[in-house]
């Protein structure tokens, strides 16, 4: 089971909205989208710390998108997908039968 950062009934999802490189979509480890330590660092405004954590926990991951990471909150249990275009990631929340689950 993937550990997630939860607050007020929502789950933190890491996305990189800047063009050039994604984070969650550019790596094969699904847990990277929910990493609670990275999310805490990003929420604290310390993306450099988030990159250090990423390199330790996901040594084969491409970390180019970490500098632009943000946290989006998805209601726990909602289905969603992370969409990527030219490295820019965004969230799309679905109905109950499609996508990932927060």
Secondary structure, DSSP 8 states (H G I E B T S, - for coil): -----EETTEEEEEEE-STT--SSSSSS-GGGGT-HHHHHHHHTT-HHHHHHHHHHH-TTS--TTGGGEEEEEEETT-EEEEEEETTEEEEEE--TTSSEE-
